[in-house]
Structures are given as structure tokens and as C-alpha cells.
């Protein structure tokens, strides 16, 4: 239960959006890119070592991926949207634990760079950004990172998603494809923002070297799973991204939906921890009875 909460998994992971919205940008980058992975690693190790844990972790992975992406699609605060996306992407790692390491590496590079760039935006309100063009120099790396997390070829997010999808169980495939579509839909918000060559916020020293290092990692890590580059594997994510952009332009952009934040309150998080703990024990007990 402690690992699920620290790792930002499922409903008990809804402490992440509030924490990110109150934190300084470099703190958010470190928290999303590195810190939450400290709990994901032992969860994955337990899954690989104890077969009875594998289906439980996969269930939480699928639920987390879907929950996080639903919130991310409709969230209008840039940092909170990125935080909900982190929740969703952690679900991708747990949905296929045996290959989760590569996805965790890719996500760490992408999300660290995105949070750093969020601090350089003219506003964190995504609706206001439609009327406040950002500097093109910020928009370009923002699009590169958004492409990677959406699964665009030539970036490591493509290989990570292909490898993850190939290691899903049959019952996971449909939901995880919906989550992948939702991820590309959510990050279309950044891709279609206006930009200009002039203006923009003052950039802090060290920003560009950090962004260059992180984004370079996305291109370099792309070679880890070069076997992903088959015609079928390339067409599917491109079709998913295209469909996601259509969904954003014709549906999501025209909708104004505020999802409730009551689940993020401390007392509700503690209550959900108790319920999920009971659920985990029930699943483990059921698996032990089946074995015996």
C-alpha cells in the first residue's frame, strides 16, 4: 500500500496533482521524472519475483493508466495536466512489468523536460495560452517532448509504447489502447498552442542545457528497441495520433468539463487507501485459494 501511494498509483496517487501545482518547477520535474519511480521499481521487482503479485499489479496498472488520462484530457492547468499524465504513464509501466524499465526511462526524460518547460510558459492556464502565444523557441522542444509521449516514431516514446503493447495480456489490450489514444489527445493541447518568435518569459540560467540533455536522451534511447521499426508498428501509432488530434480539435477543445477534486483531499485519500488495501488482500487470498 505504501508503494502504491508513493508511486502515484490509481486513486491513492491523486496527491500528485496538488503537490505539483504547489511545487516549484524544478521540484515538479524531479518528482515526476525520478522520485515516484523509487516506488515503481520495487513494485515491478515484486511482480517479477512473486507470480501471485503479477495480476494484481497489472490490474492497478490498467486502472491507473485510464484514470490518469481521463483527468489529463479535461484538465486546463498545465502542471496539473502533466501530473495527471504522470499518474497515467505510471500505469503503462505497471501494465507490462517485464519491460517497464524502458518505459520508465523514457517517461522520466519526457516528463522532466515538460515540467521544466511549463515554468517557461506565459501562463499555466491552457485556455489563456491560446491568447498568449509562447516563444517559438519554447514551443519546438515542447512539441518534441509531446510527440515522444504520444508515441511518435524517431523518439524513444515510440519504442517504449510498442514494446509495452507487445507485452500486454489479452484482457489489457483494449483499455491500454484507449489510454494511448487519450495520452495523444491530452498532449495535443500543447502541440496546437499558438507561438511567436518574439517575447516570452525570461529563461533561467541552465534551462537550455537541461532541456538539450533531456531531449537528446529521447533520440539516443530511441535506438534501444530498434526492432520496433516495422511498417505495422509505425502505422498504428501514427493513426492513433491522427485520430487523437481529430478528437481534440472537434470534441475536447469545444468541451468545458471540470472534474471533481474531492478525491484529492487527504481524508478521502486515506479512505481510499483502506479500501484498496482490503481489495489487495482479497485478491491475494483469492489467488492462494485457487492455487491450493
Residue pairs with C-beta under 8 A, 6 or more apart in sequence:
1 12
1 273
1 276
1 277
1 280
2 39
3 9
3 39
3 42
3 43
4 10
4 12
4 13
4 39
4 43
4 60
4 276
5 12
5 13
5 15
5 39
5 269
5 273
6 36
6 38
6 39
7 13
7 36
7 37
7 38
7 39
7 40
7 43
7 90
8 15
8 16
8 36
8 39
8 64
8 86
8 87
8 90
9 43
9 60
9 61
9 64
9 87
9 90
9 91
9 94
10 60
10 63
10 64
10 67
10 91
10 276
11 67
11 263
11 269
11 272
11 276
12 269
12 272
12 273
12 276
13 64
13 68
13 87
13 90
14 87
14 263
14 264
14 269
15 264
15 269
16 31
16 32
16 36
16 83
16 84
16 86
16 87
17 71
17 75
17 80
17 83
17 84
17 87
17 264
18 264
19 31
19 83
20 28
20 31
20 32
20 79
20 80
20 82
20 83
20 86
20 115
21 77
21 79
21 80
21 83
23 31
24 119
25 79
25 115
25 116
25 118
25 119
26 116
26 119
28 79
28 82
28 83
28 115
28 118
29 111
29 112
29 113
29 115
29 116
30 112
32 82
32 83
32 86
32 111
32 112
32 115
33 107
33 108
33 109
33 111
33 112
33 115
34 108
34 112
36 86
36 90
37 104
37 108
40 90
40 93
40 94
40 100
40 104
41 104
43 57
43 94
43 97
44 57
44 93
44 94
44 97
44 100
44 101
46 53
46 57
47 53
47 54
47 57
47 58
47 94
47 97
48 54
48 97
48 98
52 284
52 287
52 288
52 291
54 97
55 283
55 287
56 280
56 283
56 284
57 94
57 97
58 94
58 95
58 96
58 97
58 169
58 172
59 283
60 91
60 94
61 90
61 91
61 92
61 93
61 94
61 95
61 96
61 97
61 172
62 91
62 95
62 172
62 175
62 176
62 179
63 91
64 87
64 88
64 90
64 91
64 94
65 88
65 89
65 91
65 92
65 95
65 175
65 176
65 179
66 88
66 91
66 175
66 178
66 179
66 182
67 87
67 88
67 91
68 84
68 85
68 86
68 87
68 88
68 89
68 90
68 91
69 84
69 85
69 88
69 179
69 182
69 183
69 186
70 182
70 259
71 84
71 87
71 259
72 81
72 84
72 85
72 88
72 182
72 183
72 186
73 182
73 185
73 186
73 252
74 252
74 255
74 257
74 258
74 259
75 81
75 84
75 259
76 125
76 126
76 127
77 124
77 125
77 126
78 118
78 121
78 124
78 125
78 126
78 129
79 115
79 118
79 124
81 126
81 186
81 189
82 111
82 114
82 115
82 118
85 111
85 149
85 183
85 186
85 187
86 107
86 111
88 179
88 182
88 183
89 103
89 107
89 111
89 149
89 183
90 107
91 179
92 103
92 107
92 161
92 164
92 176
92 179
93 100
93 103
93 104
93 107
94 100
95 164
95 168
95 172
95 176
96 103
96 163
96 164
96 165
96 167
96 168
98 167
99 163
99 164
99 167
100 164
102 156
102 159
102 160
102 163
102 221
102 224
102 225
103 160
103 161
103 163
103 164
105 156
105 160
105 221
106 148
106 156
106 157
106 159
106 160
106 218
106 221
107 149
107 160
109 148
109 156
109 214
109 215
109 217
109 218
109 221
110 145
110 148
110 149
110 157
110 214
110 218
111 149
112 214
113 141
113 145
113 210
113 211
113 214
113 215
114 142
114 145
114 146
114 149
116 207
116 210
116 211
116 214
117 138
117 141
117 142
117 145
117 211
118 124
120 134
120 135
120 138
120 200
120 201
120 203
120 207
121 129
121 134
121 138
121 201
122 128
122 129
122 132
122 133
122 134
122 199
122 200
122 201
123 129
123 132
126 189
126 193
129 193
129 194
130 193
130 194
133 193
133 194
133 195
133 196
133 199
134 142
134 193
134 194
134 195
134 196
134 200
135 195
135 196
135 197
135 198
135 199
135 200
135 201
136 195
136 196
136 197
137 200
138 195
138 200
139 193
139 195
141 211
141 215
142 190
142 193
143 190
143 191
144 155
144 215
144 218
145 215
145 218
146 187
146 188
146 190
146 191
147 155
147 157
147 191
148 155
148 156
148 157
148 158
148 218
149 157
149 183
149 187
150 157
150 183
150 184
150 187
150 237
150 240
150 241
150 244
151 157
151 158
151 161
151 162
151 180
151 183
151 184
151 237
151 240
151 241
152 158
152 237
152 238
152 241
153 229
153 234
153 237
153 238
154 219
154 222
155 218
155 219
155 222
156 217
156 218
156 219
156 220
156 221
156 222
156 224
157 218
158 222
158 228
158 237
159 221
159 222
159 224
159 225
159 226
159 228
160 225
161 180
161 237
162 225
162 228
162 233
162 237
163 225
163 228
164 176
165 173
165 176
165 177
165 180
168 176
177 240
180 237
180 240
181 240
181 243
181 244
181 247
182 244
183 244
184 240
184 241
184 244
184 245
185 244
185 245
185 247
185 248
185 252
188 244
188 245
188 248
188 249
188 252
189 248
191 245
192 245
192 248
192 249
262 268
263 269
263 272
